[in-house]
Amino acid sequence: MALNAQFSKPECYGTPDWSVDPPILKFNFSISENAISACANKLKITQEVGSGLFSDYSSVQFVNISGMINSLDPSAGTITYRQEMMYIFSCRYPLQYLVNNTRMGV
């Protein structure tokens, strides 16, 4: 299983976690431009207005990281008994949360 069918790049492969039941496959990607483009994920930053009494003065930015997780395409041979698996994902985080938890140098 690899991000966006990038099977030639080891950084795009998932890491199995056998310590939980059922076992899971973990993917780790940074929000830097190089890390996003390495596995062909899509990155979109949106700005939204808050709600409530102070909505005129509040603005919140969100980052959306999306892509898909693919298994190796089994159709390479003439006959196959495996089906390709594809999971489409989209993760949305407020940028304020992500920026506040990183170390920044000036």
DOGU-301772 format. One record per residue: residue number from 0; chain; x, y, z of N, C-alpha, C, CB in turn. Coordinates in Angstrom, 1 decimal. Glycine has a CB too. Layout:
   nr  kette    n.xx    n.yy    n.zz   ca.xx   ca.yy   ca.zz    c.xx    c.yy    c.zz   cb.xx   cb.yy   cb.zz
  NUM      A       X       Y       Z       X       Y       Z       X       Y       Z       X       Y       Z
...
END
This chain:
   nr  kette    n.xx    n.yy    n.zz   ca.xx   ca.yy   ca.zz    c.xx    c.yy    c.zz   cb.xx   cb.yy   cb.zz
    0      A     0.9    -1.2     0.0     0.0     0.0     0.0     0.9     1.2     0.0    -1.0     0.0     1.2
    1      A     0.6     2.2    -0.9     1.4     3.4    -1.0     0.5     4.6    -1.3     2.5     3.2    -2.1
    2      A     0.9     5.7    -1.0     0.2     7.0    -1.2     0.2     7.2    -2.7     0.8     8.2    -0.4
    3      A    -1.0     7.4    -3.3    -1.2     7.8    -4.7    -0.4     7.0    -5.7    -0.7     9.3    -4.8
    4      A    -0.3     5.7    -5.4     0.4     4.7    -6.3     1.9     5.0    -6.5    -0.4     4.6    -7.6
    5      A     2.5     5.7    -5.6     3.9     6.0    -5.7     4.8     4.8    -5.1     4.3     7.3    -4.9
    6      A     4.8     3.7    -5.8     5.4     2.5    -5.4     6.9     2.6    -5.4     4.9     1.3    -6.1
    7      A     7.5     3.5    -6.2     9.0     3.6    -6.4     9.6     4.4    -5.3     9.3     4.1    -7.7
    8      A     8.8     5.0    -4.4     9.3     5.9    -3.4     9.1     5.3    -2.0     8.7     7.4    -3.5
    9      A    10.1     4.9    -1.3     9.9     4.3     0.1     9.2     5.3     1.1    11.2     3.9     0.7
   10      A     9.3     6.6     0.9     8.7     7.5     1.9     7.2     7.5     1.7     9.2     8.9     1.7
   11      A     6.7     6.9     0.6     5.2     6.9     0.4     4.5     5.6     0.9     5.0     7.1    -1.1
   12      A     5.3     4.7     1.4     4.7     3.5     1.9     4.2     3.6     3.3     5.8     2.3     1.9
   13      A     3.2     2.9     3.7     2.7     2.9     5.0     3.5     2.0     5.9     1.2     2.4     5.0
   14      A     3.4     2.2     7.2     4.1     1.4     8.2     3.1     0.7     9.0     5.0     2.3     9.2
   15      A     3.2    -0.7     9.0     2.2    -1.4     9.8     2.4    -1.3    11.3     2.2    -2.9     9.4
   16      A     1.3    -1.3    12.0     1.3    -1.2    13.5     0.7    -2.5    14.0     0.6     0.0    14.1
   17      A     1.5    -3.5    14.4     1.0    -4.8    14.8     0.6    -4.9    16.3     2.0    -5.9    14.5
   18      A     0.8    -3.7    17.0     0.5    -3.8    18.4    -0.9    -3.5    18.8     1.4    -2.7    19.1
   19      A    -1.8    -3.2    17.8    -3.2    -3.0    18.0    -4.0    -4.1    17.4    -3.6    -1.6    17.5
   20      A    -5.2    -4.2    17.8    -6.1    -5.3    17.3    -7.4    -4.6    16.8    -6.4    -6.3    18.3
   21      A    -7.7    -4.6    15.5    -6.9    -5.2    14.4    -5.7    -4.3    14.0    -7.8    -5.4    13.2
   22      A    -4.7    -4.9    13.4    -3.5    -4.2    13.0    -3.9    -3.1    12.0    -2.5    -5.1    12.3
   23      A    -3.1    -2.0    12.0    -3.4    -0.8    11.2    -2.2    -0.5    10.4    -3.9     0.4    12.0
   24      A    -2.4     0.3     9.3    -1.3     0.8     8.5    -1.3     2.3     8.6    -1.5     0.4     7.0
   25      A    -0.1     2.8     9.1     0.0     4.3     9.3     0.8     5.0     8.2     0.7     4.5    10.7
   26      A     0.3     6.1     7.8     1.0     7.0     6.9     1.4     8.3     7.6     0.2     7.2     5.6
   27      A     2.5     8.8     7.3     3.0    10.0     7.9     3.4    11.0     6.8     4.2     9.8     8.9
   28      A     2.9    12.2     6.8     3.3    13.2     5.9     3.3    14.5     6.5     2.5    13.2     4.6
   29      A     4.3    15.3     6.1     4.4    16.7     6.7     3.6    17.7     5.8     5.9    17.1     6.7
   30      A     3.4    18.9     6.3     2.7    19.8     5.5     3.6    20.8     4.7     1.8    20.7     6.4
   31      A     4.9    20.4     4.6     5.8    21.2     3.8     5.6    20.9     2.3     7.3    20.8     4.2
   32      A     5.9    21.8     1.5     5.7    21.7     0.1     6.4    20.5    -0.5     6.1    23.0    -0.7
   33      A     7.6    20.2    -0.1     8.4    19.1    -0.6     7.8    17.7    -0.2     9.8    19.1    -0.1
   34      A     7.3    17.6     1.0     6.8    16.4     1.5     5.4    16.1     0.9     6.6    16.4     3.1
   35      A     4.6    17.1     0.6     3.3    16.9     0.0     3.5    16.5    -1.5     2.5    18.2     0.0
   36      A     4.4    17.1    -2.2     4.6    16.8    -3.6     5.4    15.5    -3.8     5.4    17.9    -4.3
   37      A     6.1    15.0    -2.8     6.9    13.8    -3.0     6.0    12.6    -3.2     7.7    13.5    -1.7
   38      A     4.8    12.5    -2.6     3.9    11.4    -2.8     2.7    11.9    -3.5     3.5    10.9    -1.4
   39      A     2.7    13.0    -4.2     1.6    13.5    -5.1     0.3    13.7    -4.3     1.4    12.6    -6.2
   40      A     0.4    14.1    -3.0    -0.8    14.5    -2.3    -1.3    15.9    -2.7    -0.6    14.4    -0.8
   41      A    -2.5    16.2    -2.5    -3.0    17.5    -2.8    -3.1    18.3    -1.5    -4.4    17.5    -3.6
   42      A    -2.7    19.6    -1.6    -2.8    20.5    -0.4    -3.6    21.7    -0.8    -1.3    20.9     0.1
   43      A    -4.6    22.0     0.0    -5.4    23.2    -0.2    -5.6    24.0     1.1    -6.8    22.9    -0.9
   44      A    -5.3    25.3     1.1    -5.5    26.1     2.2    -6.7    27.0     2.0    -4.2    27.0     2.6
   45      A    -7.7    27.0     2.9    -8.9    27.8     2.8    -8.9    28.7     4.0   -10.1    26.9     2.7
   46      A    -9.6    29.8     3.8    -9.8    30.8     4.9   -11.3    31.0     5.1    -9.1    32.2     4.6
   47      A   -11.7    30.8     6.4   -13.1    30.9     6.7   -13.4    31.9     7.8   -13.7    29.5     7.1
   48      A   -14.5    32.5     7.8   -14.9    33.4     8.8   -15.5    32.7    10.0   -15.9    34.5     8.3
   49      A   -15.2    33.0    11.2   -15.8    32.4    12.4   -17.2    32.7    12.5   -15.0    32.8    13.6
   50      A   -17.8    32.2    13.6   -19.3    32.4    13.8   -19.4    33.1    15.2   -20.1    31.1    13.7
   51      A   -20.6    33.6    15.4   -20.9    34.1    16.7   -20.8    35.6    16.7   -20.1    33.5    17.7
   52      A   -20.7    36.2    17.9   -20.6    37.6    18.2   -19.5    38.3    17.5   -20.6    37.9    19.7
   53      A   -18.3    37.6    17.5   -17.1    38.3    16.9   -16.7    37.8    15.5   -15.9    38.0    17.9
   54      A   -17.7    37.3    14.8   -17.5    36.8    13.5   -16.9    37.8    12.5   -18.8    36.2    12.9
   55      A   -17.2    39.1    12.7   -16.6    40.1    11.8   -15.1    40.3    12.0   -17.3    41.5    12.1
   56      A   -14.6    39.8    13.2   -13.2    40.0    13.5   -12.4    38.7    13.5   -13.0    40.6    14.8
   57      A   -13.0    37.6    13.2   -12.3    36.3    13.2   -12.1    35.7    11.9   -13.1    35.3    14.2
   58      A   -11.0    35.1    11.6   -10.7    34.5    10.4    -9.8    33.2    10.7    -9.9    35.4     9.4
   59      A   -10.2    32.1    10.3    -9.5    30.8    10.6    -9.1    30.2     9.3   -10.4    29.9    11.4
   60      A    -7.8    29.8     9.2    -7.3    29.1     8.0    -7.3    27.6     8.3    -5.9    29.6     7.6
   61      A    -7.7    26.8     7.3    -7.6    25.4     7.3    -6.8    24.8     6.2    -9.1    24.8     7.3
   62      A    -6.1    23.7     6.5    -5.4    23.0     5.5    -6.1    21.7     5.2    -3.9    22.8     5.9
   63      A    -6.3    21.4     4.0    -6.9    20.1     3.6    -5.8    19.3     2.8    -8.2    20.3     2.7
   64      A    -5.5    18.1     3.2    -4.5    17.3     2.6    -5.3    16.1     2.1    -3.4    16.8     3.5
   65      A    -5.3    15.8     0.8    -6.1    14.7     0.2    -5.3    13.9    -0.8    -7.3    15.3    -0.5
   66      A    -5.7    12.7    -1.0    -5.1    11.8    -2.0    -5.7    10.5    -1.9    -3.6    11.7    -1.7
   67      A    -5.0     9.4    -2.3    -5.5     8.1    -2.2    -4.4     7.1    -1.8    -6.2     7.6    -3.5
   68      A    -4.8     6.0    -1.2    -3.9     4.9    -0.8    -4.2     3.7    -1.7    -4.0     4.6     0.7
   69      A    -3.2     3.3    -2.4    -3.4     2.2    -3.4    -2.6     0.9    -3.0    -3.1     2.6    -4.8
   70      A    -3.2    -0.2    -3.4    -2.4    -1.4    -3.4    -1.8    -1.6    -4.8    -3.3    -2.7    -3.0
   71      A    -0.8    -2.4    -4.9    -0.1    -2.7    -6.2    -1.1    -3.2    -7.2     1.1    -3.6    -6.0
   72      A    -1.2    -2.7    -8.4    -2.2    -3.1    -9.4    -1.9    -4.6    -9.8    -2.1    -2.2   -10.6
   73      A    -2.9    -5.4    -9.5    -2.6    -6.9    -9.8    -2.8    -7.2   -11.3    -3.5    -7.7    -9.0
   74      A    -3.2    -6.3   -12.1    -3.5    -6.6   -13.5    -2.3    -6.7   -14.4    -4.4    -5.5   -14.1
   75      A    -1.1    -6.8   -13.8     0.1    -6.9   -14.6     0.2    -8.3   -15.3     1.3    -6.7   -13.7
   76      A    -0.4    -9.3   -14.7    -0.4   -10.6   -15.3    -1.6   -10.9   -16.1    -0.2   -11.7   -14.3
   77      A    -1.7   -12.0   -16.8    -2.9   -12.4   -17.6    -4.1   -12.7   -16.7    -2.5   -13.6   -18.5
   78      A    -3.9   -13.5   -15.7    -5.0   -13.9   -14.8    -4.6   -13.5   -13.4    -5.3   -15.4   -14.9
   79      A    -5.5   -12.9   -12.7    -5.3   -12.5   -11.3    -6.5   -12.8   -10.5    -4.9   -11.0   -11.3
   80      A    -6.2   -13.1    -9.2    -7.2   -13.4    -8.2    -7.3   -12.4    -7.2    -7.1   -14.8    -7.6
   81      A    -6.5   -11.3    -7.3    -6.5   -10.2    -6.3    -7.1    -9.0    -6.9    -5.0    -9.9    -5.8
   82      A    -7.8    -8.3    -6.1    -8.4    -7.0    -6.6    -7.6    -5.9    -6.1    -9.9    -6.9    -6.2
   83      A    -7.5    -4.8    -6.9    -6.8    -3.6    -6.4    -7.6    -2.9    -5.4    -6.5    -2.7    -7.6
   84      A    -7.0    -2.5    -4.3    -7.6    -1.7    -3.3    -7.3    -0.2    -3.4    -7.3    -2.3    -1.8
   85      A    -8.3     0.6    -3.2    -8.0     2.1    -3.2    -8.9     2.7    -2.2    -8.4     2.6    -4.7
   86      A    -8.2     3.5    -1.3    -8.9     4.3    -0.3    -8.6     5.8    -0.6    -8.4     3.9     1.2
   87      A    -9.7     6.5    -0.7    -9.6     8.0    -0.9    -9.7     8.7     0.4   -10.7     8.5    -1.9
   88      A    -8.7     9.6     0.7    -8.8    10.2     2.0    -8.7    11.8     1.9    -7.6     9.8     2.9
   89      A    -9.2    12.4     2.9    -9.1    13.9     2.9    -9.1    14.2     4.4   -10.4    14.5     2.2
   90      A    -8.0    14.9     4.8    -7.8    15.3     6.2    -7.8    16.9     6.3    -6.4    14.8     6.8
   91      A    -8.6    17.4     7.2    -8.8    18.9     7.3    -8.4    19.3     8.7   -10.2    19.3     7.0
   92      A    -7.4    20.2     8.8    -6.9    20.7    10.1    -6.9    22.2    10.1    -5.5    20.1    10.4
   93      A    -7.3    22.8    11.3    -7.1    24.2    11.4    -5.6    24.6    11.5    -7.8    24.8    12.7
   94      A    -5.1    25.5    10.7    -3.7    25.8    10.6    -3.2    26.4    11.9    -3.5    26.8     9.5
   95      A    -4.1    27.1    12.7    -3.7    27.6    14.0    -3.1    26.5    14.9    -4.8    28.4    14.6
   96      A    -3.8    25.4    14.9    -3.4    24.3    15.7    -2.1    23.7    15.2    -4.5    23.1    15.7
   97      A    -1.9    23.6    13.9    -0.6    23.1    13.4     0.5    24.0    13.6    -0.8    22.8    11.9
   98      A     0.3    25.3    13.4     1.4    26.3    13.6     1.8    26.4    15.0     1.0    27.6    13.0
   99      A     0.8    26.4    16.0     1.1    26.5    17.4     1.9    25.4    17.9    -0.2    26.7    18.2
  100      A     1.8    24.2    17.3     2.5    23.0    17.8     3.8    22.8    17.1     1.7    21.8    17.7
  101      A     4.3    23.7    16.3     5.6    23.6    15.7     6.6    24.6    16.2     5.5    23.7    14.1
  102      A     7.9    24.2    16.1     8.9    25.2    16.6     9.3    26.1    15.4    10.2    24.4    17.1
  103      A     9.3    27.3    15.6     9.6    28.3    14.5    10.8    29.1    14.9     8.4    29.2    14.2
  104      A    11.7    29.3    13.9    12.9    30.1    14.1    12.7    31.4    13.4    14.1    29.3    13.7
  105      A    13.2    32.4    14.0    13.1    33.8    13.3    14.5    34.2    13.0    12.5    34.8    14.3
END
